[in-house]
Amino acid sequence: MLTWPMPVTALQGTGAAEVAGLEEQEPPAAEDVAVVDPATGLLLMQPLPRCAFLLSKCSYAEVLLPVLGLLTRMATCGGASATQIVKCAGMCRALAALVAAGEPTGMATSTSALGQPGATAGSSSSVNTRQTASISGPDAVRVAALRLVRSLCQASPVAAQLLRTGGVLSHAQAALAAPALHAPQAAASAVAPVQQQLLQLEAMRIWRVTAAQVRV
């Protein structure tokens, strides 16, 4: 079997067509890459524009939650994957809208507090994020969107900077002070405190991650 690059002597006696074939070998198909590296293979299938479209156009939690979950898992595969997700056209805009959904006018604040030196990325709160299953609708979508933003920031400082520039982190910071989206309607239910805890928990985790990156 010939290996590449090959010395000139190894090509002597090789036809021009054969040499051209060696130089023009096509890259492996996305399906073949996915067998070895599922995350890279999936990205080669170009799902991100479709995901961004669904996040920006669809309003059903039953559709948004699986998409956000898929992107979160992809973000945890590495910094390159996270950066590619954030750089996808329309992704930052879609995430900003989901994080800010139901936010009172003027609630979003400057991102200066997100990423200030002096904070450390400590252990997470005892509140179990799996409690997301106990809430539904727009609140569950907002929690899932915050979780995706946090995963992106953890995986890649570049992604964190792009999210900050795109205004996503300012809306995440607002969640620290804002009540849950539909807490007034659910005030009589025990679910309302869970909504508020999960929103504020994910917002605090984002703040810790970005603060630690600036400190480093």
C-alpha positions as CSV (number, residue, x, y, z in Angstrom):
1,M,0.0,0.0,0.0
2,L,1.3,3.5,-0.9
3,T,1.5,6.0,1.8
4,W,1.3,9.8,1.5
5,P,3.4,11.9,1.2
6,M,5.7,9.6,-0.9
7,P,9.2,10.3,-2.1
8,V,9.7,11.0,-5.8
9,T,11.3,7.6,-6.3
10,A,8.2,5.9,-5.0
11,L,6.2,7.6,-7.8
12,Q,8.5,6.5,-10.6
13,G,6.7,4.1,-12.9
14,T,3.3,5.3,-11.6
15,G,0.9,6.5,-14.2
16,A,-0.3,10.1,-14.3
17,A,-3.9,9.0,-13.7
18,E,-2.9,7.0,-10.7
19,V,-1.0,9.9,-9.2
20,A,-3.9,12.3,-9.8
21,G,-6.2,9.8,-8.0
22,L,-4.0,9.8,-5.0
23,E,-3.9,13.6,-4.8
24,E,-7.7,13.9,-5.3
25,Q,-8.9,11.4,-2.7
26,E,-12.2,12.6,-1.3
27,P,-12.6,13.1,2.4
28,P,-14.5,10.4,4.3
29,A,-18.3,10.7,4.3
30,A,-20.0,12.1,7.3
31,E,-21.6,8.8,8.0
32,D,-18.2,7.1,8.1
33,V,-16.8,9.8,10.4
34,A,-19.8,9.4,12.7
35,V,-18.9,5.7,13.3
36,V,-15.5,6.8,14.8
37,D,-16.5,10.3,16.2
38,P,-20.3,10.8,16.5
39,A,-20.0,14.5,17.4
40,T,-17.8,15.4,14.5
41,G,-19.8,13.2,12.1
42,L,-23.0,14.9,13.2
43,L,-21.6,18.3,12.7
44,L,-20.4,17.3,9.2
45,M,-24.1,16.5,8.4
46,Q,-24.8,20.3,8.8
47,P,-27.6,20.0,11.4
48,L,-26.9,23.4,13.1
49,P,-28.7,25.7,10.6
50,R,-31.8,23.5,10.9
51,C,-31.5,23.6,14.7
52,A,-31.2,27.4,14.7
53,F,-34.2,27.6,12.5
54,L,-36.3,25.5,14.8
55,L,-35.2,27.4,17.9
56,S,-36.1,30.7,16.2
57,K,-39.4,29.8,14.6
58,C,-41.0,27.1,16.7
59,S,-42.9,27.8,19.9
60,Y,-43.7,24.3,21.1
61,A,-41.8,23.0,24.1
62,E,-42.1,19.4,22.7
63,V,-40.0,20.4,19.8
64,L,-37.6,22.9,21.4
65,L,-36.6,20.8,24.4
66,P,-35.1,17.9,22.3
67,V,-33.3,20.3,20.1
68,L,-31.8,22.1,23.1
69,G,-30.9,18.8,24.6
70,L,-29.1,17.7,21.5
71,L,-27.1,20.9,21.2
72,T,-26.2,20.7,24.9
73,R,-24.7,17.2,24.4
74,M,-22.8,18.4,21.4
75,A,-21.4,21.3,23.3
76,T,-20.0,19.0,26.0
77,C,-18.0,17.1,23.3
78,G,-15.4,19.9,23.2
79,G,-14.5,23.5,22.6
80,A,-14.5,23.1,18.8
81,S,-18.0,21.8,18.8
82,A,-19.2,24.5,21.1
83,T,-17.6,27.3,19.1
84,Q,-19.1,25.9,15.9
85,I,-22.6,25.9,17.5
86,V,-22.3,29.5,18.5
87,K,-20.9,30.6,15.2
88,C,-23.8,29.1,13.3
89,A,-25.8,31.9,11.6
90,G,-28.8,32.9,13.7
91,M,-27.9,30.7,16.7
92,C,-27.0,33.5,19.1
93,R,-30.1,35.4,18.1
94,A,-32.3,32.4,18.7
95,L,-30.8,31.6,22.1
96,A,-31.1,35.3,23.2
97,A,-34.8,35.2,22.4
98,L,-35.3,31.9,24.3
99,V,-33.4,33.1,27.4
100,A,-35.2,36.4,27.4
101,A,-38.7,35.0,26.8
102,G,-41.2,36.6,29.2
103,E,-38.5,38.9,30.6
104,P,-40.0,42.2,31.8
105,T,-39.0,45.2,29.7
106,G,-35.7,46.7,30.8
107,M,-34.8,43.6,32.9
108,A,-31.7,42.7,30.9
109,T,-28.7,44.4,32.3
110,S,-25.1,44.9,31.3
111,T,-22.9,41.8,31.1
112,S,-20.2,43.5,33.1
113,A,-21.1,41.4,36.2
114,L,-20.9,38.3,34.1
115,G,-17.3,37.5,34.0
116,Q,-15.9,39.8,36.7
117,P,-12.7,38.6,38.4
118,G,-13.0,37.3,41.9
119,A,-15.6,34.6,41.4
120,T,-14.7,31.0,41.3
121,A,-16.4,28.1,39.6
122,G,-17.3,26.1,42.6
123,S,-19.5,23.1,43.1
124,S,-23.1,23.2,41.8
125,S,-26.1,23.7,44.0
126,S,-27.9,20.9,45.6
127,V,-30.9,21.6,43.5
128,N,-31.1,18.7,41.0
129,T,-31.4,20.0,37.5
130,R,-33.3,16.9,36.6
131,Q,-36.2,18.6,38.2
132,T,-36.7,20.3,34.8
133,A,-39.0,17.3,34.2
134,S,-41.3,18.6,36.9
135,I,-42.0,21.9,35.0
136,S,-43.3,22.3,31.5
137,G,-43.9,24.8,28.7
138,P,-42.0,28.1,28.3
139,D,-40.3,27.7,31.7
140,A,-38.8,24.4,30.9
141,V,-37.6,25.8,27.6
142,R,-35.9,28.7,29.2
143,V,-34.2,26.5,31.8
144,A,-33.0,24.2,29.0
145,A,-31.7,27.2,27.0
146,L,-29.8,28.5,30.0
147,R,-28.3,25.1,30.5
148,L,-27.1,25.1,26.9
149,V,-25.6,28.5,27.3
150,R,-23.7,27.4,30.4
151,S,-22.4,24.2,28.6
152,L,-21.2,26.4,25.7
153,C,-19.4,28.8,28.0
154,Q,-17.8,25.9,29.9
155,A,-16.6,24.2,26.7
156,S,-15.1,27.3,25.0
157,P,-14.1,30.7,26.1
158,V,-14.5,31.8,22.4
159,A,-18.1,30.7,22.5
160,A,-18.6,32.5,25.8
161,Q,-17.2,35.7,24.2
162,L,-19.5,35.3,21.2
163,L,-22.5,34.8,23.5
164,R,-21.6,37.9,25.4
165,T,-21.2,39.9,22.2
166,G,-24.6,38.6,21.0
167,G,-26.4,39.7,24.1
168,V,-27.2,36.3,25.4
169,L,-25.3,36.6,28.7
170,S,-27.0,39.9,29.6
171,H,-30.4,38.1,29.5
172,A,-28.9,35.2,31.5
173,Q,-27.8,37.7,34.1
174,A,-31.3,39.1,34.3
175,A,-32.6,35.7,35.2
176,L,-30.7,36.0,38.5
177,A,-33.1,38.7,39.7
178,A,-36.2,37.9,37.7
179,P,-38.9,35.5,38.9
180,A,-39.8,32.5,36.9
181,L,-41.7,33.2,33.7
182,H,-45.2,32.1,34.7
183,A,-44.8,32.2,38.5
184,P,-47.9,34.4,38.9
185,Q,-50.1,32.0,37.1
186,A,-48.6,29.1,39.1
187,A,-48.4,30.8,42.4
188,A,-50.8,28.4,44.0
189,S,-48.7,25.4,42.8
190,A,-45.5,24.0,44.4
191,V,-44.0,24.1,40.9
192,A,-43.5,27.8,41.0
193,P,-40.6,27.8,43.5
194,V,-38.9,25.0,41.5
195,Q,-39.1,27.1,38.3
196,Q,-37.5,30.1,40.0
197,Q,-34.8,27.9,41.6
198,L,-33.8,26.3,38.3
199,L,-33.7,29.5,36.4
200,Q,-31.6,31.2,39.0
201,L,-29.4,28.2,39.4
202,E,-28.5,28.0,35.8
203,A,-28.0,31.7,35.6
204,M,-25.6,31.5,38.6
205,R,-23.7,28.7,37.0
206,I,-23.2,30.8,33.8
207,W,-22.0,33.7,35.9
208,R,-19.5,31.4,37.8
209,V,-18.1,29.9,34.6
210,T,-17.6,33.2,32.8
211,A,-16.1,34.8,35.9
212,A,-13.6,32.0,36.2
213,Q,-12.6,32.4,32.6
214,V,-11.9,36.1,33.0
215,R,-9.9,35.4,36.2
216,V,-7.7,32.9,34.4
